[in-house]
Amino acid sequence: MQKGMRRTVIGELLFYGILLFFLLTVVFFRIEGKNVPKFWGGYSCMLVLTESMGEAIPKGSLVITQKAASENLSVGDDIAFFANETTAVTHRIIEKKTSKTDGSILFRTKGVANKEPDSQLVSAVNIIGRVVFQSYILGRAATFMSRWGFPILLLFAVSVSLRAVLRYIRRTNTIKKRG
C-alpha cells in the first residue's frame, strides 16, 4: 500500500471512529435519563453526582456496574443501588447481614467520604450491581458530550456531507481535465 493511500485509510478510520464514539455517547446519555441506569448485557453505566465516595470515585466519574447476585457481594465492594425510585447511589458495603424475618440478605453501605453509614439498609432487590470500572476522565467526557454532543454530532454530519461533495467535485474536475 502506498504511503499516501495508507495515510488516507488511517485518517478515514480515525474520523469515523471519533464519529462513532460521539454518536454512541450522545445516544447512551440521552436515553439514560436522570441517574436511572439502563442495562445492556448485564452492565449499566452512570455518572457519579456527589462527593460521597471521595477520592475512591470522584464526583463526575463514569461508573460501570455489573449485575451481581447478593451472595457474591462482600464487605469492601463498591455497589450501585436504588435509594428510591429515581435515585441511584454508589457506595461501599461495610456490613452484610441476613434478615431475621425472611432470611434475605441486607447490606449496610457508606460513602467513603461520609462520616456516618447510610441510615437505610439496602436489600438485594435494590442493588443495580457491583462497580467494575470507574473513570473520572471518561465521566468528564460523557458530561461534555451530554451537553454538547448533539451540536458536535451535527457538525460531524455536515463535515461528512461536505467532504463527500468536495470529493465528487474534485473527481469530476479531474475527469474533465483528462477528457
trRosetta pair geometry for C-beta under 8 A, 3 or more apart (Angstrom, degrees):
i j d omega theta_ij theta_ji phi_ij phi_ji
1 5 5.3 -125 -178 90 90 119
1 6 5.0 111 122 -66 118 94
1 9 7.6 -34 -179 5 147 144
2 5 4.4 86 61 11 88 108
2 6 6.8 -153 91 -10 42 87
3 6 5.8 -54 -146 34 29 112
3 7 6.5 30 155 -19 63 106
4 7 5.7 -54 -150 35 31 112
4 8 6.5 33 151 -20 64 106
5 8 5.6 -54 -151 34 33 114
5 9 6.4 32 152 -18 66 105
6 9 5.8 -54 -148 36 32 110
6 10 6.3 29 154 -16 65 107
7 10 5.9 -55 -145 39 30 110
7 11 6.2 34 154 -21 63 109
8 11 5.6 -55 -147 37 29 114
8 12 6.3 30 154 -20 64 105
9 12 5.7 -52 -148 35 30 111
9 13 6.4 29 154 -17 64 106
10 13 5.8 -54 -146 38 31 110
10 14 6.2 31 155 -18 65 108
11 14 5.8 -57 -146 39 28 110
11 15 6.1 29 156 -21 64 109
12 15 5.7 -56 -146 37 28 112
12 16 6.2 13 163 -6 66 110
13 16 6.3 -62 -142 45 26 99
13 17 5.9 31 157 -25 64 112
14 17 5.6 -55 -142 35 26 114
14 18 6.4 24 159 -16 63 105
15 18 6.2 -60 -154 36 25 106
15 19 6.4 25 150 -18 63 110
16 19 5.2 -49 -142 39 38 118
16 20 6.2 43 155 -22 67 102
17 20 5.8 -53 -148 35 29 110
17 21 6.5 33 151 -20 63 104
18 21 5.5 -51 -148 34 34 114
18 22 6.4 33 154 -17 65 104
18 156 7.8 -159 111 -116 96 137
19 22 5.9 -55 -150 37 30 110
19 23 6.3 30 153 -19 64 109
19 153 7.9 100 -154 -131 73 70
19 156 5.1 158 -115 175 95 144
19 160 7.3 55 -108 -59 153 128
20 23 5.6 -55 -145 38 31 113
20 24 6.2 27 159 -15 66 108
21 24 6.1 -59 -146 40 26 106
21 25 6.2 25 157 -18 63 111
22 25 5.8 -60 -146 38 27 111
22 26 6.2 25 159 -17 65 109
22 145 6.6 -164 -139 -134 65 118
22 149 6.1 167 -171 -149 83 86
22 152 5.7 -123 -151 112 138 116
22 153 5.4 178 137 -83 118 82
22 156 6.4 146 68 -14 154 155
23 26 6.0 -58 -147 37 26 107
23 27 6.2 21 158 -14 64 111
23 153 6.1 107 -87 -123 65 120
24 27 5.8 -57 -141 41 29 109
24 28 5.9 27 161 -19 66 111
25 28 6.0 -56 -141 38 25 108
25 29 6.2 2 169 1 63 113
25 141 7.4 -85 -131 135 151 94
25 142 6.1 -147 -154 -119 108 69
25 145 4.1 -18 135 144 131 161
25 146 7.7 -110 155 -55 92 64
25 149 5.9 -149 103 -116 100 137
26 29 6.7 -70 -142 47 22 94
26 30 5.9 22 162 -23 63 116
26 145 6.0 -119 -68 165 66 102
26 146 7.5 155 -120 -101 52 43
26 149 3.6 175 -91 148 98 135
26 150 6.0 128 -146 -66 134 60
26 153 5.6 -41 -20 -42 163 141
27 30 6.0 -60 -141 35 23 110
27 31 6.5 3 167 -3 62 110
28 31 6.7 -74 -154 43 23 95
28 32 6.2 35 153 -42 64 108
28 38 8.0 -151 -157 54 73 125
28 45 6.8 -2 172 73 130 138
29 32 5.2 -35 -137 13 39 124
29 142 5.9 153 -69 -177 140 95
29 145 6.5 126 26 99 145 100
29 146 4.1 -97 135 -92 144 105
29 149 7.3 137 58 -5 122 157
30 146 7.3 174 -62 -135 59 80
30 149 7.8 -126 -47 79 104 139
31 38 6.3 2 119 -25 102 158
32 35 7.9 36 145 -73 105 17
32 36 7.2 161 165 68 65 60
32 37 6.8 -22 -153 -122 96 41
32 38 5.9 -123 -113 1 61 106
32 45 7.4 -83 -107 86 133 87
32 46 7.1 158 -172 -105 133 70
33 36 4.8 -20 88 47 124 102
33 38 7.9 110 16 -41 100 101
34 86 6.6 13 90 178 112 105
35 46 5.9 72 -144 -160 63 123
35 47 7.2 -93 -98 58 84 78
35 49 6.2 -53 -85 -22 138 136
35 86 7.6 81 76 157 93 69
35 87 6.4 15 103 -135 128 48
35 88 5.1 -152 156 36 92 96
36 86 6.1 -64 -67 -148 116 57
36 88 6.4 149 -105 -24 38 112
37 44 3.7 62 161 177 135 129
37 45 6.6 154 -140 53 105 35
37 46 4.7 -81 -80 -53 103 114
37 65 7.4 -7 -157 39 173 118
37 80 7.1 62 -15 132 148 147
37 88 5.9 61 -13 -67 98 167
37 128 5.8 81 44 -156 139 141
38 44 6.5 162 74 -131 32 92
38 45 7.9 -20 56 41 74 79
39 42 6.6 18 -174 -95 110 12
39 43 6.9 140 -153 69 67 31
39 44 5.1 -51 -93 -72 62 95
39 67 7.2 32 -135 -48 131 116
40 43 5.8 -34 70 66 73 85
40 44 7.4 130 18 -92 70 47
40 45 8.0 -11 25 -3 111 103
42 66 5.9 27 138 -156 96 76
42 67 4.7 -99 -160 22 82 110
42 129 7.8 122 168 -105 69 144
43 64 5.9 -4 -173 -175 112 100
43 65 6.8 157 -155 81 60 46
43 66 5.5 -29 -99 -98 74 68
43 67 7.7 -111 -69 -8 32 77
43 129 7.5 -146 -130 102 41 174
43 132 7.7 -77 -124 40 103 132
44 64 7.2 165 82 -153 41 55
44 65 5.1 -11 57 57 90 96
44 67 8.0 84 -9 -52 99 78
44 80 7.2 -120 82 76 123 147
44 128 5.8 -75 48 170 150 114
44 129 6.1 153 27 19 105 132
45 62 6.6 -6 -169 -174 98 97
45 63 7.2 160 -152 83 50 50
45 64 5.2 -17 -99 -102 79 74
45 65 7.8 -173 -76 20 33 70
46 62 7.8 163 88 -153 28 56
46 63 5.6 -20 66 61 75 96
46 65 7.7 -1 18 1 101 109
46 80 6.7 129 39 -141 134 154
46 88 5.9 -75 -148 89 175 144
46 90 7.7 -180 82 -45 119 120
47 60 6.8 -22 -172 -151 105 32
47 61 7.2 159 -153 81 60 38
47 62 6.1 -38 -98 -99 68 56
47 63 7.3 147 -112 15 17 85
47 139 5.6 123 -130 -149 89 99
47 142 6.4 -160 -78 97 115 129
47 143 6.6 103 -127 -70 152 93
48 53 6.5 -70 -153 28 145 128
48 57 5.5 160 -70 141 162 106
48 58 7.1 142 81 100 140 36
48 59 5.7 -131 114 -127 101 38
48 60 6.5 -35 70 24 86 20
48 61 4.6 20 21 50 122 85
48 62 8.0 -125 0 -62 84 12
48 63 5.8 85 -47 -23 95 120
48 90 5.8 -72 -104 40 99 135
48 134 7.7 30 -26 -147 128 121
48 139 6.9 -29 28 -133 86 152
49 59 6.9 3 160 -149 16 89
50 53 7.9 109 91 4 80 78
50 59 6.0 -93 132 -105 14 106
50 111 7.6 -57 105 -123 118 152
51 54 6.6 57 169 -83 79 39
51 58 7.4 -12 -125 -155 73 57
51 59 4.6 -45 -77 -42 68 120
51 113 5.9 -48 138 67 82 161
52 89 7.8 -19 66 -161 154 99
52 91 6.7 -46 126 -94 126 93
52 111 2.9 -77 164 -140 98 155
52 112 7.3 116 142 36 59 61
52 113 5.6 -162 -166 53 29 100
52 114 5.4 5 -153 -42 89 105
53 56 4.9 -98 165 70 94 100
53 57 3.9 -4 115 54 148 92
53 58 7.4 -116 86 -61 96 18
53 78 7.4 53 -132 -136 133 127
53 90 6.2 -26 -49 105 140 99
53 91 7.0 -153 -80 -108 94 49
53 92 7.5 122 -124 -27 93 95
53 111 5.4 -102 -66 -156 50 85
53 112 5.0 56 -156 22 50 105
53 113 6.4 34 89 1 6 99
54 57 7.9 72 61 44 48 53
54 58 7.5 -44 135 -92 28 58
54 111 7.4 130 -14 157 83 90
54 112 4.6 -100 26 96 113 107
54 113 3.3 146 -56 -60 97 105
55 58 6.4 2 -129 -68 35 89
55 112 7.6 -94 45 109 62 140
55 113 8.0 119 1 -68 61 108
56 78 7.1 178 146 -84 128 140
56 92 7.5 -6 117 -53 167 125
56 112 4.6 105 8 -2 133 164
57 61 5.1 -124 -176 52 77 154
57 63 6.4 29 -159 -84 137 117
57 78 6.8 126 -28 -161 135 155
57 90 6.2 -67 94 119 158 134
57 112 7.8 130 23 13 81 129
57 131 7.2 -83 -79 -155 146 163
57 134 5.0 -74 -121 -174 100 163
58 61 5.3 117 65 -40 67 110
58 136 5.0 19 57 -98 121 122
60 136 6.2 53 95 -150 95 78
60 139 4.8 131 144 125 63 125
60 140 5.8 34 159 -73 121 73
60 143 6.3 -45 -152 -30 92 148
61 134 5.0 28 159 -179 132 102
61 135 6.3 159 -158 79 88 26
61 136 4.7 -53 -96 -88 85 57
61 138 7.9 46 -164 64 59 80
61 139 4.2 -160 -154 -31 19 155
62 134 6.7 169 84 -151 52 54
62 135 5.3 -10 54 60 99 82
62 136 7.9 179 14 -92 71 12
62 138 4.3 -69 27 103 140 100
62 139 3.8 -164 -27 -74 70 73
62 141 8.0 -36 -32 52 135 87
62 142 5.3 104 -83 4 121 142
63 80 6.6 139 123 -63 136 129
63 90 5.6 -96 -144 -91 177 158
63 131 5.6 -57 -165 -127 108 107
63 133 7.4 155 -157 89 42 58
63 134 4.8 -7 -105 -104 70 94
63 139 7.8 30 -23 -84 61 118
64 131 7.4 105 74 -154 46 61
64 132 5.7 -57 101 63 92 88
64 133 4.2 10 46 57 113 102
64 134 7.3 -158 21 -71 68 49
65 79 7.4 75 -134 -154 129 52
65 80 4.7 -103 -58 21 155 122
65 90 8.0 -152 -64 -108 124 107
65 128 5.5 71 95 115 156 100
65 129 3.4 136 149 81 108 109
65 130 6.1 152 -155 70 85 28
65 131 5.5 -50 -95 -89 81 45
65 132 6.5 125 -133 6 29 85
66 129 5.0 -177 78 179 24 132
66 130 5.8 -25 58 59 80 84
66 132 4.8 40 -7 -24 111 136
67 128 7.7 -94 -96 158 66 44
67 129 4.7 -80 -80 -96 32 111
68 72 5.1 -118 179 81 101 117
68 73 5.7 113 115 -61 127 92
68 79 7.9 -109 49 -116 124 107
68 127 7.4 -71 64 139 82 133
68 129 5.6 109 3 -149 85 68
68 130 4.4 31 -6 -10 146 109
69 72 4.8 84 64 6 84 105
69 73 7.7 -152 95 -14 46 84
70 73 5.7 -51 -152 23 42 114
70 105 4.3 162 142 72 132 137
70 107 7.7 -140 -148 -38 103 113
70 124 3.6 -62 -55 -116 146 117
70 127 6.5 149 -85 16 89 151
71 105 6.9 -173 -72 -37 55 159
72 130 7.9 -85 109 -33 101 140
73 77 5.2 -121 -158 54 82 156
73 79 6.4 17 -140 -72 138 135
73 93 6.2 136 158 -43 109 162
73 96 7.0 168 105 -101 89 132
73 107 7.0 -35 115 -85 136 139
73 127 7.3 -118 -39 -145 158 160
73 130 6.3 -172 -104 -77 96 111
74 77 5.7 107 58 -19 56 113
74 93 6.9 164 116 89 26 143
74 96 6.4 -72 -137 -23 44 150
75 93 5.3 -128 -117 115 39 99
75 94 6.3 40 -144 -158 94 20
75 95 6.5 22 -100 -88 110 24
75 96 5.9 -120 -52 -8 82 101
76 92 6.8 -22 -151 -172 24 108
76 93 6.6 -32 26 69 27 89
77 92 7.1 162 87 -150 34 65
77 93 5.0 21 56 20 81 120
77 130 5.4 -57 -178 -132 124 107
77 131 7.6 160 174 33 76 82
78 90 6.3 29 172 177 102 93
78 91 7.2 -152 -147 119 71 19
78 92 5.2 -43 -95 -93 68 71
78 93 7.8 -149 -85 0 21 75
78 130 7.1 101 77 -165 57 65
78 131 4.0 -26 97 29 107 130
79 90 7.2 -165 99 -143 32 60
79 91 7.0 -19 61 66 73 59
79 92 7.7 119 16 -119 72 24
79 93 6.1 52 1 -43 117 99
79 107 7.3 21 41 129 151 166
79 109 7.0 -103 55 -106 105 132
79 122 7.7 168 94 113 135 161
79 127 5.8 -43 176 -144 133 103
79 128 7.4 148 171 52 82 75
79 129 6.9 -164 -150 106 79 27
79 130 5.6 -48 -100 -103 78 51
79 131 6.6 -142 -90 -14 22 83
80 88 5.5 17 178 175 106 109
80 89 6.9 167 -151 84 60 37
80 90 4.7 -28 -94 -91 80 79
80 127 7.6 108 83 -165 51 60
80 128 4.1 -42 100 59 98 124
80 129 6.0 7 47 54 98 65
80 131 6.5 105 -27 -65 91 85
81 88 7.1 166 85 -152 23 68
81 89 5.9 -24 63 60 74 86
81 91 7.6 -51 27 34 105 94
81 107 7.9 -177 -53 68 158 130
81 109 7.2 -172 25 -24 135 162
81 122 4.9 13 157 -150 171 137
81 126 4.8 57 -174 128 103 93
81 127 4.9 -44 -102 -106 98 49
81 128 5.8 -161 -92 1 32 83
82 85 7.1 29 -179 -104 127 18
82 87 6.9 115 -158 78 63 55
82 88 5.9 -45 -94 -98 57 64
82 89 7.7 115 -135 15 11 82
82 126 4.6 -120 53 -161 87 89
82 128 6.7 113 -35 -48 76 97
83 87 4.7 -40 54 97 104 110
83 88 7.4 156 5 -123 83 13
83 89 4.7 64 -39 -15 114 125
83 118 8.0 -127 -116 -155 109 138
83 120 7.4 124 -148 57 78 136
83 126 7.9 96 -69 177 21 134
84 87 5.1 44 44 32 87 102
88 128 6.0 24 -141 -34 119 150
89 109 7.7 131 115 111 121 148
89 118 7.8 107 131 -99 157 145
90 131 6.4 71 -153 -68 117 128
91 109 3.9 99 101 161 125 118
91 110 5.8 166 180 72 120 16
91 111 5.0 -79 -117 -70 99 57
91 112 7.9 -179 -149 -23 67 63
91 118 6.4 115 94 -35 176 127
92 109 6.4 150 74 -156 35 79
92 110 6.0 -35 64 66 87 70
92 111 7.4 115 15 -121 86 19
92 112 5.9 69 -4 -63 131 83
93 96 6.3 25 174 -60 127 91
93 107 5.1 -67 -125 -163 103 120
93 108 7.3 98 -159 71 62 50
93 109 5.8 -49 -96 -98 45 77
94 108 5.4 -62 66 101 89 95
94 109 6.5 133 8 -128 87 23
94 110 4.9 22 -20 10 135 114
94 117 5.9 -117 48 -107 144 122
95 107 7.0 151 83 -160 58 50
95 108 3.8 18 51 40 105 115
95 117 7.8 2 11 -133 112 158
96 105 6.6 -11 -171 -169 94 104
96 106 7.6 155 -158 83 48 47
96 107 5.7 -17 -104 -106 67 75
96 108 7.9 -130 -61 22 30 74
97 105 7.5 151 84 -155 34 58
97 106 5.3 -24 70 66 84 94
97 107 7.8 163 25 -88 69 29
97 108 7.4 40 4 -16 109 98
97 121 7.8 -67 52 -140 111 137
98 103 6.0 -15 -179 -154 109 48
98 104 7.3 160 -155 81 64 27
98 105 6.0 -40 -101 -100 64 56
98 106 7.3 145 -115 18 14 84
99 102 5.3 6 99 50 130 72
99 103 6.1 -50 68 6 85 8
99 104 4.7 18 18 52 127 75
99 105 7.6 -115 -6 -61 86 11
99 106 5.6 94 -56 -22 88 117
104 123 6.2 13 136 -149 136 101
104 124 6.2 -133 -178 11 103 113
105 123 7.8 123 85 -154 55 56
105 124 5.2 69 66 -53 94 117
106 121 4.3 14 178 163 120 130
106 122 6.8 143 -165 69 66 44
106 123 5.8 -36 -106 -96 77 58
106 124 7.8 -96 -82 -29 39 75
107 121 6.6 144 65 -170 38 77
107 122 4.4 -29 64 62 97 100
107 123 8.0 -178 20 -78 80 14
107 124 8.0 107 -11 -72 104 58
107 127 7.6 71 17 -76 141 119
108 117 5.4 11 168 177 106 145
108 118 7.0 -178 -168 54 63 87
108 121 5.9 -51 -80 -113 66 78
108 122 7.6 165 -88 15 18 85
109 117 6.8 142 86 -164 31 91
109 118 4.9 15 74 13 82 129
109 122 5.6 32 -11 -9 120 130
110 114 5.7 -140 -175 69 82 116
110 116 7.3 -140 -129 125 110 33
110 117 4.1 -75 -78 -114 108 66
110 118 6.1 -151 -86 -12 49 75
111 114 3.8 88 63 -10 97 112
111 118 7.7 95 -14 -57 78 92
114 117 7.5 121 105 -93 124 20
114 118 7.9 63 96 -60 164 63
116 119 7.9 28 130 -63 120 73
118 122 7.5 44 84 -39 146 99
122 126 5.5 -122 -164 77 83 122
122 127 6.5 91 153 -69 119 84
123 126 5.4 89 61 7 74 102
123 127 7.9 -126 102 -22 43 86
124 127 5.8 -44 -158 8 42 118
129 132 7.8 -42 141 -15 115 99
131 134 6.0 3 -179 -44 122 110
134 139 7.9 4 -173 -42 75 122
135 138 3.9 55 93 20 125 108
135 139 6.2 176 95 -16 64 84
136 139 5.5 -58 -150 36 30 117
136 140 6.5 31 154 -19 66 102
137 140 5.9 -52 -151 33 31 108
137 141 6.5 30 150 -16 64 106
138 141 5.4 -51 -146 39 37 114
138 142 6.1 39 153 -21 67 104
139 142 5.7 -52 -145 37 30 110
139 143 6.4 33 154 -20 63 104
140 143 5.6 -51 -147 35 32 113
140 144 6.4 35 152 -19 64 104
141 144 5.6 -53 -150 36 32 113
141 145 6.2 28 153 -17 65 108
142 145 5.6 -55 -143 40 32 110
142 146 6.2 34 156 -24 66 103
143 146 5.8 -51 -145 32 29 110
143 147 6.7 19 155 -10 61 107
144 147 6.1 -69 -158 42 30 104
144 148 5.8 -30 169 32 70 112
144 149 7.9 115 118 -53 60 79
145 148 6.6 -76 -120 63 25 73
145 149 4.0 54 180 -73 70 110
145 152 7.5 -80 -128 42 71 140
146 149 6.1 10 -81 -5 17 123
148 151 5.7 -60 -167 48 67 107
148 152 5.5 65 138 -23 89 110
149 152 5.7 -65 -145 42 29 109
149 153 5.9 30 159 -22 69 108
150 153 5.6 -52 -142 36 30 113
150 154 6.3 33 156 -20 64 105
151 154 5.5 -53 -147 36 33 114
151 155 6.3 36 152 -21 65 104
152 155 5.5 -52 -149 35 34 114
152 156 6.4 36 151 -19 65 102
153 156 5.6 -51 -150 35 33 113
153 157 6.5 35 151 -21 64 103
154 157 5.6 -51 -149 34 33 113
154 158 6.5 32 152 -16 64 104
155 158 5.8 -53 -149 38 32 110
155 159 6.3 36 150 -22 64 107
156 159 5.4 -54 -146 36 33 115
156 160 6.3 35 155 -21 66 102
157 160 5.8 -50 -148 33 31 111
157 161 6.5 28 153 -15 63 107
158 161 5.7 -57 -149 39 32 111
158 162 6.0 31 155 -18 67 109
159 162 5.8 -56 -142 40 28 110
159 163 6.1 32 156 -22 64 108
160 163 5.7 -55 -147 35 27 114
160 164 6.5 27 154 -19 62 106
161 164 5.8 -57 -151 35 30 110
161 165 6.4 28 153 -17 65 106
162 165 5.7 -54 -147 37 32 110
162 166 6.2 30 156 -17 66 108
163 166 5.9 -56 -145 39 28 109
163 167 6.4 30 155 -20 63 106
164 167 5.8 -53 -148 34 30 112
164 168 6.4 33 153 -21 63 105
165 168 5.7 -55 -151 34 32 113
165 169 6.4 30 153 -18 66 105
166 169 5.7 -52 -145 37 33 111
166 170 6.2 35 155 -20 65 106
167 170 5.7 -56 -147 38 30 111
167 171 6.3 30 155 -18 66 106
168 171 5.9 -55 -148 37 29 109
168 172 6.2 29 154 -20 64 108
169 172 5.7 -55 -146 37 30 112
169 173 6.3 28 156 -17 65 107
170 173 5.9 -56 -148 38 29 109
170 174 6.3 31 153 -21 64 108
171 174 5.6 -56 -147 36 31 113
171 175 6.4 30 155 -19 66 105
172 175 5.9 -54 -148 35 30 109
172 176 6.4 29 153 -19 64 108
173 176 5.7 -54 -145 37 32 112
173 177 6.4 33 156 -21 65 105
174 177 5.9 -54 -150 34 29 111
174 178 6.6 25 154 -16 63 106
175 178 5.9 -58 -150 37 32 108
175 179 6.1 11 159 -4 68 115
176 179 6.1 -65 -137 49 27 98
